[in-house]
Structure formats: structure tokens, C-alpha cells
Amino acid sequence: MSVLEVRRVSKRFGSLTAVRDVSLTIEQGELRAVIGPNGAGKTTFFNLISGFFPPSMGTIVFDGVDITALPAYRRVAAGIARTFQITEIFPELTVFENVRISAEVTEGFRLRPWISKAERMRVRRHVEEALELTGLAGKSHRLVGELPHGDQRVAEITMALALRPRLLLLDEPTAGMGDQETHEITQLVRRLHSDGNFTIVLIEHDMRVVFHLADRITVLDQGSLLAEGSPTEIASNEAVQAAYLGNAE
């Protein structure tokens, strides 16, 4: 069963067309990578899926429901969570406090100035569950702003997971990382997909990460769909080789 269907979506900003007539179907349990150079429209495409931008044309269907006109917060409630290219966290709060913000939203306490002891315990269990998933339980007391970049990214992913999404969007999760941090994030994403059964779509520039993780790969070029297929198919696609991967001699 498909979780997400993007049908011939376009996004124009004045005379600039950032995304042009792109369609995409994500199946339950899939791990999809979206690749392309700077300016290919990848983050704009994520913004359309997550509700930060309305499409100029086209339809977005999630779990069989047309969400094209839904604002971002209602898409979160429906089960879509995302991270950002530039890590979005609250650096002055602890890891636990950051994740608790998401947990309170999921538990329905977003606008509640006061919650009962039983409700606080429910939120705590929810936070601890998310921290265990990502391996940050031992650092829950640390201020996020004091953590290394890789752990800050994991904290942001944990916040997204605390929303209990049916679709997780990761925008360049290894951006700005060295080899060891990239390896750790790659292993985390693989574990979330295989053990946690999360459906994941990620934007990524590091081709090692893409070909190591993805079930299928979507390639964007100047806002349009250039190619789509398995890692093997994309690696052997001449247009993709010429545009993004380079031609092997």
C-alpha cells in the first residue's frame, strides 16, 4: 500500500519554476533517496510534501487522503515528520526537554498549561522510548547546544520520531559531518528502517550513503524528474552518470 502519492506537482516562485511536474509514490516500509545538485528543487519538494509551501499545481495524497491544502501542523498530526538541512533544535534545553516538546504535541498536550502527574509520566515514557530508538538515552541530561554536531542531528531526528510518524522526511541528515559521524547516522537510519519499520524519504548528497541505504532513488534535475529506479538502475543510468555521478573511465 502506498503511503504517499505526489501527482504531477509543480511549484513556481514568480517566473522561477523550482519544481516542475514531479510525481512520486512511496510504499509502506520503503526507504527512498532523493538526489540532485544544488538548485535541483529537492528541499522545495520536501517543503511541498510537508506543507511549508502550497503547490502551484498538482495533488499530494497521504494515506489515501488528499492533503494538498492542509497546513504543515495538520500534516504532522496526520503522521508526517521531517528534519531540516540546517539542524532545528533548542540549544538551551536538554536533549530530554527537546524531545519532550514533540512528545507533548503527540500526546495532545500542545496547548495545555498544566498536565497531571499521570500525564507527565505518559510523556516521560514516550520520550524515553524515542531516546532508546536513537541511542541518546545516556545523554538525555545534556544541553543540546553542548553536543557535537552529529549528536545534535540525532537529537533532531529523535524529536521527529517522538511525533510517531508514518512517514519520516530527512533533509540531508549527514550534512557537515566527518566520516565517523556519517557512518553513525547511516547506521541509525538503517536501524530505524529495518528494526523500527519506519517509512523514510531522505535527501542526500553523499552517494556512499545513498547507495548503501536506499531501496529506490529519485533523481531531480533543475526541478524536473530525471530518473527513478533501484540503486543498480540509477548507477547504470547514463544521464545520471553524466549529470551527478561522473563517468567512470
N, C-alpha and C positions, 0 to 999 in steps of 0.2 A: 504493500500500500504506500502511495506517495504521501509524504509529509508536507512537501512544499511544491507548488507549481507556479512558476513565473512565466506568464504568457505574453510574449511579444511586447516587452516593456521598453519604453524609451523615457529619457529624461533630458529636457532642454533647459538651459540657462541662457535666456536671450537668444542670440544667434549660435551659441555653442550647444552641440548635442553631445552630452557626456556619455550617455548610454543609448544605443540605437537598436531597437527591435530584437532584444535578447530574450530567449526562452530557456528555461531550466526546470528540470524535475529532479527532486531529491527523494529517494526512497527511505522508508523507515530503517534505521540502523546503518545508513551509508556514511562514509567519510569522504567528502568531496573537497578537492582543492580548486581554487580559482587563481589562475596565474596571468601574468601580463606585465609589461613595463609600466613605469610611472606614466600617468595620464591615460591608461587603458580604460579607466572607468570602474575599477574594482571596488574601491571604497564607496563610490557613488551607488554602485549596485547593491552593496550591503546596506547603505542608508535607505534605499528603496524597500528592501526586504524588511528592515527593522522599523520602518515608519518615520524616519527622520526627514525624508523627502517624499512628497507625493509624486507618483509617476506622471509624466505628461501624457503618456499613452500606455495601454496595456492593463493586465489584470494580475493580481497576486492572490493565490489561494493557499490557505494553510489549514491542514486537517479537513479538507473538503469545504471550507468556509471562505468566501470572498472577503479578504481583509484589506483590499486596495485602499479604502477610505479610512481605515482605522488609524488613530494616532498611536505613537510609539508605546505609551504606557498600557494601552489596551492590548497591544501585541505581546508585551511582556506577560500580562495576565493570561493571555491565550497560550503561552508556552514558548515564546521566542526570546532568547537571551543572547547578548553579544559582549565582546570585549572590543577595545579600540586600538588603533595603530599607536597612539600615544597613551600610555597606561593611565587609566582613570581610577584613582584611589583617593582616600582621605589620609594624607600622610601623617597628620597629627593624632590620628586614632590608632589603636592597636589592631592587629590582624583580626582578633575576635570581634572587636567593635565594628570594623568594616563589614565583615561577613554578617554580623547581626542585623545591619541595616537591610540587607537583602532578605534575610530570614523573616524579619518583621513584616516586610511587604508581602512575602509569600503566605505568611500565616494570617494575613488580613488585618494587621495592626498598624498599617502605614500612617493613619491619621489619628491614632489613639494616643492621648497624652499620658495615659496610665493603663497598665495591664496588671492582671492578678498574678499571684505567685505561681499558680499552676500554668498560666500562660507564659510567664517568664521561663519556667522550666521547659516548656514545649519549644520555645525559641532556642534555648540553650542546646537542647538535644539536636535540633535542626542544624545549628551552627557546627556543633561537634561532628555531625555526620558529614557535612561538606568539607570540613578541615581534614577528616580522615581520608576522604576521597583523594585529596591533593597532596597529602603528606605534610601539611602545615600545622598539625595539632601541637607539635612541640614548640612552635614559635608563636602561638596564639597570643601571648602576653606582650610581644614585641611591638613597638611602634612601626607602622608600615614604612614611614619615611626613613627609618634607620636600616631597613633591609637592603641587601644587594638587589640590583635591577631584576635578576632572574626571579627572586622570591617575590618582588613586588608584582611581577607579571602573574606569578602563580596565585598571589592574593586576589588579583583582579579576576582570574579565572574561577577562583573559589567563590567570589561574590556572585558571579554569573550562575554557577552551579547551585548556589543556595536559592535561586529562583525556581529550581526544579524544572528546567526547560525540557521541552520535547525536541527543540532544535537549538543547537548552540553554534553561534557565529563567532569565529576567532579571526580578528583582523591583524595579520602579521604577528603571530604570537612569539616569534623568535627575533623580532627586530631589535637591533643594537646589542645582540648577545655574542659572547665568545663561543668557542666550540663546546666547552663543557656545559654551559648554560643551555645552549641549543640542544645538546643531547638530552639533557634532563627534561626540557619542555617537550621534546619529541616523544620521549618515553611516557610522559604524563598524558599527552594527547592519545597516544596509542592505548594506554591503560584505560582511559575514560571510554574510549570507543569499544575496546574488546571486552573489558570486565564490567564497565558501567552501562554498556549498551546505549550510549548517547549517540544521537544523530548529529554529525558535526560537518559544518562547512567552514573551511579556512582559506584566507588569503595568505599567500606566502611567496617570498622572493627566492628563498633558499631551495634550489632544486633538489638538493640531497634530502631535505625534509619532505618535499612534495612527493618524490618518487618512493620514499621509504614508507609514507603513511597512506597515501590516497588510494581509495578504491577506483575512483574516476577523477578525471581532471578536465576542467573547463578553461579554455584559453580565450582571453579577451584581447582585442587589438583595436585601439582608437574607438573604444566604446561598443564595438561590434563583436559578435561571436566568431572567432577564427577557427576553433576546433574543439572537439569534445570526444573523450574516449578513455580507455584504460591507460595506465602508465605506459604500457608497452606500445599501444597505438599512438600515444602522444609523442613518445621518444622517437618513433619512426616516421612521424609526420613531417614531410619536407618543409611545409610552410612554417611550422612551429620551430624546426631546427634553424631555419634561416632567420626567423624573427627574434627568438628568445634564447634558444639553447646553443646556438653556434653550430657550424658544420664541422663535423669531425673529418680530419684528413685521413 
